[in-house]
Amino acid sequence: MPRRRFRSIDDVRRYLASLINRLEDANDGQVDGQLAGRLGYLANLVLGAIKDSDIEARITALEERLKR
């Protein structure tokens, strides 16, 4: 499996969609259910971190504006 870099919510969305599609293809067998569950959980953690980072950046920008 290639390395993935999650830098945006859209990156995580595409990854989860790909994971679901591969899991749903029962004949393919690339990803088993346990692994998919773990990867989905981890992707959700990354998603939360991306959202938090985005909010932090927005708050910092607003604080800088208020200082001016």
Secondary structure, DSSP 8 states (H G I E B T S, - for coil): -------SHHHHHHHHHHHHHHHH-TTT-SS-HHHHHHHHHHHHHHHHHHHHHHHHHHHHHHHHHHH-
